[in-house]
């Protein structure tokens, strides 16, 4: 795994997630059609800035009661919390609800879990399950969720640390995730240092077209000229 610095992560957080996706098309073209959520997710706090963090993966269920003995369930939950707090940090909980058509039946996330996770160094969650207690969640805790529901029903942890699929996005433990109100994308560690330059290049190219489109008398001649000038920007 490529060693990344806090500066590397902060540089990515300066861009929104669509821009990161655009930059990945330049620096990792093989990932043009993979690595991001392919179904929409709810963002309860759309004004939050983008986050960049390392995935901690888990699966949950809520439709049926927990089958483990109480002591075993407690031990699993504590081991999961220890996993959340391990390096590298900051962490991001990426949780798949495996109840199939009933995914989101009960909410894992609410006031308690967001505050516990935040205290352990976790900056947010991406889940296809549900969330609740929106007004009581830990401040500045990022959330993308499949739905918002009132009850936690029988929600319980099934396992953690394996590969998961959330809204069509495949995620493995310690993958680097960039997310904002638009959605999320997995960023390969090796290309992280190249992304800011690629994103800036794309912005320079787009500005040529945007500036032209905003000028009075814009038409096909101006459009052709803008495209020609965009091609010259490297």
N, C-alpha and C positions, 0 to 999 in steps of 0.2 A: 504494500500500500504506500503510495506517494505521501511523504511527510508534508503536511500543509501548515502554514502559519496562521495566526489570528489575522494578519494583514491580508493573506489570501482570501480568507472567508469574508472579511469586511469589504474587500474589493468587489466580490460577487454580489454582496447585499446592496450595492449602490444601483443595481439594475433590477428591473422588474422581471418576472419569470418569462413572459413572452420574449423579451430581449435575450435572456439566457438561452432559450430554445433556438432563437435565430443564430446566436453566436455558435452554438453547438453544431449547426449545419455547416459552418466553415471549418471548425477545428476537429470535429468528429462526425463527418458526413454519414458514416454508417449508422448513426443513431438518429437520423432525421425522422424516422417513423416509429421510434420506440423510446421507452424510458420516462414517459409522462402519463398522467391520468387521461384516460380516453372516455370517461363518463364524468359528468359535472358533479362537483362537491359543493356543499354549503359553507360559506365563509361568514360566521357571525360577526366578525370584527373586520370589515372590509377596509378600514382606514389604516390598519397596521402596516408597517413597513415590511418588506421582504425579509425572510429568515433564511439562514444557511446553517445546516446542522447535520450531524451524523445519525443515521437511522438506527433505532432500536426496534426490532420487529417482534410482533406477538400476534396470537390469534385469540379470539374470544367467542363465547356463545351466551345467549340470554333466554332463549325460548324454553329450554328445559332446565331443571335443577342441576346443580353441581353433583357429580357422581363420586368425586374423591371424598375420602374421610376428611373431617374438619382439620385435623393436624396436618395432613398432606397438602390440603388446599392452602393453608397458612404458610407452610414451608415454600410452596411454589411461588406464592405472591411475594414473599420476602426475597427469594432468589431473583425474581423479576425486578424488584426495586433495586437490588444490588447491581444488576445488569444495567439498569437505566443510568446509574451514577458512575459507571466505569468510563475510563478514557477510551477513545477520544471524545472530547466534549467541545461545544455543547451538543446535547443529544436531542433527538426528535423521535417521539413514539409513533411508529407506523403500525397500525393495528388493523388486521383483517377480521371482519365478522364472518364466521363460517356457518351461520344459520341459513344460508341459501336465500330463498325467497323471503324469509323472515328476518333477514339482516337488518339490524337497527331496532329490533323488537324492544330491547332494553338498553339503556345508556350506560356505558362504562365511564364516560367522562362527565364530570360536574364540578361542583365546588371543591369537594374533598380531593379527588384525583388530580385536578389541575394544580392545586396548592402543594400537594405532596410531590408531584413530579417536578414542579418548578424548583422546590427546595433541594431536589437532587440534581439540579443542573440541566433539566429538560426544558426546552424553550417552546414546545408545542406538540401538537398531534396531527396526524393525517390518518383518517379512518373512514371506512365505508359503513361503519356502525353509526349509532346515534349519540348525541350529546344533550345535556340539559343544564339547568342552573346557569343560564347564560349570564345573567347579571351578577352572579356570585362567583364566577370563575376567577382564578388568580389573575391579577392585572398583567397585561402584556403577554399573556399566554396565547400563542397562535393556534388557531383551529381551522381545519378543513374536515368536514364530516359528511356522511351520507345523508343524515337527516337530524332533525331536532325532535325529541320525544320527551314525555313527562316522567316516565318510570324507569327504574333500573331493572325491573323484572327479576330474572334469575341470572343476571350477568355474572360471568366468571371467566377467569383466565384459563385457557386450554394449554398453551405452550408458548415459549418465547425463544428467539434467537435464530429461527429458520427463515427461509425465503417466504415472502407473502405477496399477495396481489391485492392492491387497493384501487378500485375504480379503473382496473386495467393496467395499473402501473406496477411492474414487478420490482420488488425491493429486497435487498439482502442486508444483513446486519452490517453496520458501519458504512453503508453507501452514503455518499454526500448528497443531500437533498437541498434544492432551492425551491422556495414556495412563497406565494403571495395569494391575493384574492382570486387570481385567475386559475390557479391550480399549482401543480408541483412537477418537478423534473429531477431525475437522477443525473448528477454531474460526475462523469468519470474523473477520479482523482488526478490522473496523469495530465489532463488537459486544462485543469483549473488555472494555471498561470497564464495561459494563452487567451482565456475568455475575455478579460477586460479590453485588450487590444482589438479583438474581433468585434466585440460589441460596439466599441467606439468607431471602428471602420464602417459598420453597418449604419450607425447613426449619421455619419458624415454623408454616406451615399443617399440615405433617405431624405436628408435635409435638402439636398439639391432638388429633388422632386417635389417635396412639400413647399419649399419656397416658391418654386415656379407655379405650382397649382394655386397659390394664394395671390398671385399677381393679376391685375386687371388684364383682360384680353387673352387669358390663357386659352390655348387651343392645341391642335395637333402639332403645329410647327414647334411650339414651345415644349410640348411633351417629348417630341423626338430629340430636340436639343438637350433636354434634361437627362434623358436616358443616355445620350452619348457622353455627357459630362460625368454621369454616375459611373460609367464603365472605366473612366480614366482615374478614378479614385482607388488607390491601392494602400 
